[in-house]
Amino acid sequence: MKVHGDKVIRRRTAIDKRTNYRKYLPELREDFQYICGYCGKPESITKNAFEIDHFVPRKYDKSRENDYTNLVYSCCVCNRKKSSKWPSEDGKIQFLDEKGFVDPAVEEYDKHMERREDGTIYGKTKKGTIYGRSIGVLVETAKRSLAVHAANGKKEVTQRKNADAFSR
C-alpha cells in the first residue's frame, strides 16, 4: 500500500514566486493534503507543528531556497532526521550510484517506497531501501506511527500512545 494511503501528493505547478519560502506554507499544506510528505503522518494527530523541508538542502543549492518545487511539508521528526543530508553533496545530482533521495511529491516515490499493514514503511527497490536507511526516517519513524488498515486503504489511529510517542 502507498506510504500516503489514498492521498496523492503533487505540488501545484502554477504558483507565484515568493522571496521567502515560509510564505508557501498554506499551499504546501494543501498540496501535501495535511500529511507529512516523508512518512504520511497527518498533522491532526501531532502536538508539534509541521515544518517546511528543503528536499535539496540549502547548503547544496542555495538557488533553490525559495523554489516551491524543492519544498516538502514535513513532520518535525522527519525534518530533523533528514536534516541537510544529501548523498551526492551536489544539489544538481539526485542519485550517486544507488544512493540518493526520492522526492515524496512525485509519482516515482511510490515505486520505491511502500507501507505495510502494520504501519512500517520500507524500500521496495534498492534505491528505496538505501534512501530509507540513509535518512533513518522512514522505517524507524513509521514503526512509531499509525497502523494502516489495508482493508479500506485509509489510515486509522489504532493506539493513541503510538501517536503520542511519534510526536515527542
Secondary structure, 3 states (H helix, E strand, C coil): CCCCCCCCCCCCCCCCCCCCHHHHHHHHHHHCCCECCCCCCEHHHCCCCCEEEECCCCCCCHHHCCCHHHEEEECHHHHHHHCCCCCCCCCCCCEECCEECCCCCCCCHHHHEEECCCCCEEECCHHHHHHHHHHCCHHHHHHCCCEEECCCCEEECCCHHHHHHHCC
